[in-house]
């Protein structure tokens, strides 16, 4: 069903509600505004297959632009505005955007991107006029609210998070299908996750990531209402679930941890019984964290593992997880293979690189070398993760290959150490990395962001090291600790590269 048909059916029903501001787009408003912007794209010479870039925070203005691109056959890239100016400019230039649409608050970032993007024909701004930049509202004011005549499905083109190097653009394949055909995730949300007209979906993540934007679009495609948070806040999340009777939501594990660490009186203040399904992905979830979430919300958690590359897709519900704790599920799309460094396939329980066969081929935009590195001679592809499968085909992830710590010839997986520390009451957040060591090659180092009432210092460091030793093997225990903010993307991914490059003032070191 296309947006015109949805608007005719649901009219003044909210399609999108912004959580803090309360700003709302009804189905009818979303239809009219996206049609005007679609008309603008055509008057500016944009045709199916052309590219635009979107540089905005989580705000209502994102959605008419996205739907206008979606209905005009365009590729559109939401740019991560937490990136450096150089990285953001690289994405706008690399994707070949012909038009950049940005919020007024990100004008400086947009100006820098404009200077380095030769294909860019112009930029439009939403918000207050600060510097004479053309306003999107003024540009569409006199344009019709009718659909363009040549509506075809567009597609989002996301860039990787840039945690291990320059962001990589994942090129989607435009189908040329009529607008209304939808994307595969729209149909999967209906068939596998139960999205429909009664759905109220809470989106707490940044819209420049695939899942928050894609699932919000899919909510509207299925006739539901999406509540979009400007930024994640643990108590506000519970308040919104209570207020809007949220039925579905998608989280990353760090959000679970922040909610679990709320005081009991706050957690019990809000009614969360409206939840039918909590989806989580993006990073491995510590077993104890997931167990406690199940105790709190009931058997409503569904986990999936995939990537923006659209390759293998794994899924597991609560009941299956309880008999396969720590697994990300079995393959729903693709066939999994675990291989050693020589490419030999390993048996159940043996850790190696996770490869997928029987999936669609993908490419990284303008980077044939990185594309080639993601595939082997058999045509299988990998996201660079390490893991193993059990006898039943359930997949268990260990680490990103680039995160693996090699200490004294032994592989140490940071996630295991992080899981052991994350629910300690003095720990707000934790990241584990390998630092250079003359004796061992690398040593295990923990970066601890202490809780508000914790006193950072040697005593706490010693307490945490002892606590970790009680929960993991001694050789995996951190030999050094610093207390500082853990740098994460809003998607929940740790910026380990940044941590490893920092000058360190080691608080405690064991020898």
C-alpha positions in Angstrom: 0.0 0.0 0.0 1.4 3.4 -0.9 1.3 6.5 1.3 -1.6 8.0 -0.7 -3.7 5.0 0.0 -2.6 5.0 3.7 -3.5 8.7 4.0 -6.9 8.1 2.5 -7.5 5.2 5.0 -6.1 6.8 8.2 -6.4 10.5 7.5 -5.8 12.3 10.8 -4.3 9.4 12.6 -0.8 10.2 13.9 1.9 8.6 11.7 4.8 10.1 13.6 5.0 11.7 17.1 8.1 13.3 18.5 8.5 12.2 22.1 9.7 15.3 23.8 8.2 18.1 21.7 4.9 16.3 20.9 5.2 17.5 17.3 3.0 15.2 15.2 2.6 14.3 11.5 -0.7 12.7 10.6 -1.0 10.4 7.7 -2.7 13.1 5.7 0.0 15.7 6.5 2.8 13.3 5.7 1.3 12.6 2.4 0.9 16.3 1.5 4.3 17.4 2.7 6.2 14.5 1.1 4.4 15.1 -2.2 5.5 18.8 -2.2 9.1 17.8 -1.6 8.8 15.1 -4.3 7.6 17.8 -6.7 10.6 19.9 -5.7 13.0 17.0 -6.4 11.6 16.8 -9.9 11.7 20.5 -10.5 15.4 20.5 -9.4 16.1 17.8 -12.0 16.4 14.8 -9.7 15.4 11.5 -11.4 15.2 7.9 -10.2 18.7 6.7 -9.2 19.9 10.1 -8.2 21.2 10.7 -4.6 20.4 13.1 -1.8 22.0 13.5 1.7 20.1 14.3 4.9 21.9 15.9 7.8 19.4 16.3 10.7 19.0 15.3 14.3 16.0 13.2 15.3 13.2 15.7 14.3 9.9 15.7 12.5 11.4 17.3 9.4 13.2 14.1 8.5 10.2 12.2 7.6 8.6 14.2 4.7 12.0 14.4 3.1 12.6 10.6 3.5 9.1 9.8 2.1 9.6 12.2 -0.8 12.8 10.4 -1.7 11.2 7.0 -1.2 8.3 7.8 -3.6 10.6 9.4 -6.3 13.0 6.5 -6.8 15.9 8.3 -5.1 18.8 7.0 -3.0 19.0 8.9 0.2 21.7 8.9 2.9 21.1 10.1 6.4 24.4 11.4 7.6 25.7 10.7 11.1 26.0 14.2 12.6 28.1 12.9 15.5 30.9 12.3 13.0 33.8 14.8 12.6 33.4 17.5 10.0 35.8 15.6 7.7 34.0 12.3 8.0 30.5 13.9 7.4 31.9 15.8 4.4 33.4 12.5 3.1 30.0 10.8 3.2 28.2 13.6 1.3 31.0 13.7 -1.3 31.3 9.9 -1.6 27.6 9.1 -2.0 27.5 11.6 -4.9 24.6 13.6 -3.4 23.1 16.2 -5.7 21.1 17.8 -2.9 21.8 18.2 0.8 19.0 18.9 3.2 20.0 19.9 6.7 18.8 21.4 9.9 19.7 25.0 10.9 21.7 23.8 13.9 24.0 21.7 11.7 24.7 24.5 9.2 28.5 24.6 9.9 28.7 20.9 9.2 26.6 21.3 6.1 28.8 24.1 4.8 31.9 22.0 5.2 30.3 19.1 3.4 29.1 21.4 0.5 32.7 22.7 -0.1 34.0 19.1 -0.7 31.1 17.7 -2.7 31.5 18.6 -6.4 28.3 16.8 -7.4 26.2 18.8 -5.0 23.8 21.2 -6.8 22.7 23.0 -3.7 21.5 22.6 -0.1 18.2 23.4 1.6 17.7 24.1 5.3 14.9 23.3 7.7 14.4 25.5 10.8 15.1 29.2 11.2 16.8 31.2 8.5 20.2 32.0 10.0 22.6 32.6 7.1 20.6 33.2 3.9 20.5 29.5 3.0 17.4 28.6 1.0 14.7 27.2 3.3 12.9 24.0 2.3 9.6 25.4 3.5 9.9 28.4 1.1 11.0 26.2 -1.8 7.9 24.0 -1.6 5.4 26.6 -0.6 3.8 27.0 -4.0 4.2 23.4 -5.2 1.2 21.0 -5.6 0.4 18.4 -2.9 -0.3 15.8 -5.6 2.0 12.8 -6.2 4.5 13.1 -9.1 3.4 11.0 -12.1 6.4 8.7 -12.1 6.4 7.3 -8.6 8.9 4.5 -8.0 10.3 3.0 -4.8 13.6 4.7 -3.6 15.9 3.2 -1.0 18.1 4.4 1.8 21.8 4.0 1.5 23.5 3.9 4.9 27.1 4.1 5.7 28.9 1.9 8.3 29.5 3.4 11.7 33.1 4.2 11.0 34.3 2.5 14.2 37.3 0.8 12.5 38.1 3.2 9.6 36.4 5.5 7.2 32.6 5.0 6.9 31.6 2.6 4.1 28.5 3.1 2.0 26.4 0.0 1.4 24.9 0.3 -2.1 21.3 -1.0 -2.3 19.8 -2.2 -5.5 16.9 0.0 -6.7 14.1 -2.2 -8.0 12.2 0.2 -10.1 9.0 -1.1 -8.6 6.0 1.1 -8.3 5.8 3.2 -5.1 3.7 1.1 -2.6 5.6 -2.1 -3.3 7.6 -1.5 -0.2 10.9 -2.8 1.0 11.6 -6.3 2.3 11.8 -5.0 5.9 8.3 -3.6 5.7 6.9 -7.0 4.9 9.1 -8.8 7.4 7.8 -6.4 10.1 4.2 -7.4 9.3 4.7 -11.1 8.9 7.4 -11.9 11.5 7.0 -9.1 14.1 3.3 -8.5 14.1 3.2 -4.9 13.0 -0.1 -3.6 11.9 -2.7 -0.7 12.2 -2.8 -1.2 16.0 0.9 -0.9 16.5 2.5 1.9 18.5 6.2 1.6 17.9 8.8 3.4 20.1 12.0 4.3 18.3 14.7 5.5 20.7 17.7 5.4 18.3 19.3 7.9 15.9 17.6 8.1 12.5 20.9 8.0 10.6 21.1 4.3 11.5 19.3 1.6 9.5 17.1 0.0 12.1 15.6 3.2 13.7 14.7 4.8 10.3 13.8 1.6 8.5 11.6 0.3 11.2 9.9 3.7 11.6 9.2 3.7 7.9 7.9 0.2 8.2 5.6 1.1 11.0 3.9 3.6 8.8 3.8 1.2 5.9 1.9 -1.2 8.1 -0.6 1.5 9.3 0.8 2.1 12.8 2.1 5.0 14.8 5.7 5.7 15.5 6.8 7.5 18.7 10.3 8.9 17.9 12.6 9.9 20.7 14.8 12.9 20.1 17.4 11.1 22.2 17.3 8.1 24.5 16.6 8.6 28.2 15.8 5.6 30.3 13.0 7.0 32.5 11.4 8.9 29.6 11.3 5.6 27.7 9.2 4.0 30.4 7.0 7.1 30.7 6.3 7.0 26.9 5.4 3.3 27.0 2.9 4.1 29.8 1.5 7.2 28.1 1.2 6.0 24.5 0.6 2.3 25.4 3.5 1.3 23.2 3.2 -2.2 21.7 6.6 -2.5 20.0 10.1 -1.1 20.5 13.6 -1.6 19.4 16.6 -1.2 21.7 20.3 -1.8 21.9 21.8 -3.6 25.0 23.3 -0.4 26.5 19.7 1.0 26.7 18.7 -2.2 28.6 21.5 -1.6 31.1 20.5 2.1 31.6 16.9 1.1 32.3 17.8 -1.7 34.6 20.0 0.6 36.7 17.1 3.0 37.3 16.0 3.0 41.0 13.3 0.5 41.8 10.7 3.2 42.7 11.1 4.7 39.2 10.9 1.4 37.4 7.8 0.5 39.2 6.2 3.9 38.6 5.2 3.2 35.0 2.9 0.6 33.5 4.7 -1.3 30.7 2.2 -4.1 30.3 1.2 -2.8 26.8 4.4 -4.2 25.4 3.9 -7.0 23.0 7.4 -7.2 21.5 10.8 -5.8 22.4 13.3 -6.1 19.6 17.0 -5.7 20.2 20.1 -5.9 18.0 23.2 -3.9 17.0 25.5 -5.4 19.7 25.7 -8.6 21.7 23.6 -8.5 24.8 25.1 -9.8 28.1 23.3 -12.9 29.3 22.5 -11.5 32.7 21.2 -8.3 31.3 18.8 -10.2 29.0 17.7 -12.5 31.8 16.8 -9.5 33.9 14.9 -7.8 31.1 12.9 -11.0 30.6 12.1 -11.1 34.3 10.9 -7.5 34.1 9.0 -7.4 30.8 8.1 -11.1 30.3 8.9 -13.4 27.4 8.5 -10.6 24.8 12.1 -10.1 23.7 13.2 -10.9 20.1 16.8 -10.6 19.1 18.1 -10.4 15.5 21.6 -10.3 14.0 22.3 -8.8 10.6 24.0 -5.8 9.1 23.2 -2.8 7.0 24.8 -4.8 4.2 21.6 -6.9 4.1 23.4 -10.2 4.2 22.6 -13.0 6.6 19.7 -12.5 9.1 19.4 -14.4 12.4 16.5 -14.2 14.8 15.6 -15.8 18.2 12.6 -15.3 20.4 12.6 -15.5 24.2 11.6 -19.1 24.6 14.3 -20.4 22.3 16.8 -18.0 23.9 16.1 -19.4 27.3 17.2 -22.8 26.1 20.1 -21.3 24.1 21.3 -18.5 26.3 23.7 -16.1 24.6 22.7 -17.1 21.0 21.6 -14.6 18.4 19.4 -17.3 16.8 19.3 -19.4 13.7 19.4 -18.2 10.1 16.2 -16.8 8.7 18.0 -15.7 5.6 21.3 -17.2 4.3 23.4 -20.1 5.4 26.0 -19.7 8.1 29.6 -21.1 7.9 32.3 -20.8 10.6 35.8 -20.8 9.1 39.3 -20.7 10.3 41.9 -18.2 8.9 42.8 -20.6 6.1 39.1 -20.8 5.0 38.5 -24.3 6.4 35.0 -24.8 7.7 34.9 -25.6 11.4 32.6 -27.8 13.4 30.0 -27.0 16.1 31.5 -25.2 19.1 34.7 -24.1 17.3 35.2 -20.3 17.1 36.0 -18.8 13.7 35.0 -16.1 11.3 31.3 -16.0 10.5 30.5 -16.3 6.8 27.2 -16.4 4.9 26.2 -18.1 1.7 22.9 -18.0 -0.3 22.5 -14.2 0.2 22.4 -11.2 -2.1 25.8 -9.8 -3.1 26.5 -6.3 -1.8 29.1 -3.7 -2.5 30.7 -0.8 -0.7 30.3 2.4 -2.7 33.4 3.4 -4.6 35.6 0.9 -2.7 36.1 -2.3 -4.7 39.0 -3.4 -2.4 36.8 -3.4 0.7 34.0 -5.1 -1.2 36.5 -7.8 -2.3 37.7 -8.3 1.2 34.1 -9.0 2.4 33.8 -12.0 0.0 35.8 -15.3 -0.4 36.5 -17.3 -3.5 33.2 -19.3 -2.9 31.2 -16.0 -3.0 30.4 -16.2 0.7 30.5 -12.9 2.6 31.3 -11.8 6.1 30.8 -8.8 8.4 34.0 -9.5 10.2 32.5 -11.1 13.2 33.8 -14.1 15.1 31.6 -16.8 16.6 30.5 -20.4 16.6 27.4 -22.5 16.0 26.0 -25.3 18.2 24.8 -28.7 17.0 21.3 -27.2 16.3 22.6 -24.4 14.1 22.2 -21.6 16.7 24.8 -18.9 16.3 26.9 -17.4 19.2 29.0 -14.3 18.5 32.3 -13.8 20.2 33.7 -10.5 18.9 34.6 -8.4 15.9 37.8 -9.7 14.5 39.3 -6.2 14.8 38.4 -6.1 18.5 40.1 -9.4 19.4 42.8 -9.2 22.0 45.8 -11.4 21.5 47.7 -11.7 24.9 50.5 -14.2 25.3 49.3 -16.1 22.3 45.8 -16.5 23.7 42.6 -15.0 22.2 40.6 -12.9 24.6 37.1 -11.6 23.6 36.4 -8.2 25.0 32.6 -8.8 25.2 33.1 -11.6 27.7 35.0 -9.2 30.1 32.6 -6.4 29.5 29.6 -8.7 30.3 31.2 -9.6 33.6 31.6 -5.9 34.7 28.6 -4.2 33.2 26.0 -4.9 36.0 28.4 -4.1 38.9 26.6 -1.2 40.7 29.6 1.1 40.5 29.8 0.7 36.7 27.7 3.0 34.4 29.5 1.8 31.2 32.5 -0.3 30.3 34.7 -1.0 27.3 37.6 -3.4 27.1 40.5 -3.1 24.7 43.9 -4.5 24.1 46.8 -2.1 24.7 50.4 -2.8 23.6 52.5 -4.8 26.1 56.2 -5.6 25.7 55.8 -9.0 27.5 52.4 -10.2 26.3 52.0 -8.4 23.0 48.7 -6.9 24.3 47.3 -6.5 27.8 43.6 -6.4 28.7 42.6 -2.9 29.7 39.2 -1.8 30.9 37.8 1.7 30.5 35.2 2.3 33.3 32.6 5.0 33.3 31.6 5.1 37.0 28.1 5.4 38.2 27.1 8.8 39.7 27.6 7.7 43.3 30.8 5.8 42.7 34.2 7.1 43.8 36.7 6.6 41.0 40.2 5.7 42.1 42.6 2.9 43.0 40.2 1.3 45.6 37.4 1.0 43.1 39.8 -0.3 40.4 41.0 -3.0 42.8 37.4 -3.9 43.7 36.4 -4.2 40.0 39.4 -6.3 39.1 38.7 -8.7 42.0 35.0 -8.8 41.0 36.0 -9.6 37.4 38.4 -12.4 38.6 35.4 -14.0 40.4 33.5 -14.1 37.1 36.0 -14.8 34.3 39.3 -16.6 34.0 42.3 -14.8 35.6 44.1 -14.4 32.3 41.1 -12.5 30.9 40.9 -10.1 33.8 42.0 -6.5 33.1 45.5 -5.7 34.1 44.8 -2.0 34.0 41.8 0.3 34.4 41.1 3.9 33.7 38.0 5.9 34.7 36.7 7.9 31.8 33.7 8.3 29.6 33.2 5.3 27.2 32.8 6.7 23.7 29.9 5.1 22.0 27.9 5.9 18.9 24.2 6.4 19.7 23.7 3.0 18.1 25.5 1.5 21.1 28.7 0.6 19.3 31.9 1.3 21.2 34.5 3.5 19.5 37.4 1.2 20.4 39.7 2.8 17.9 39.3 6.1 19.8 40.0 4.4 23.1 43.2 2.7 21.9 44.5 6.0 20.6 44.1 7.9 23.8 46.9 8.8 26.1 46.3 6.9 29.3 46.7 7.7 33.0 46.4 4.1 34.3 44.7 4.0 37.7 45.5 0.4 38.6 47.8 -2.1 37.0 48.5 -5.7 38.0 51.8 -7.4 37.3 
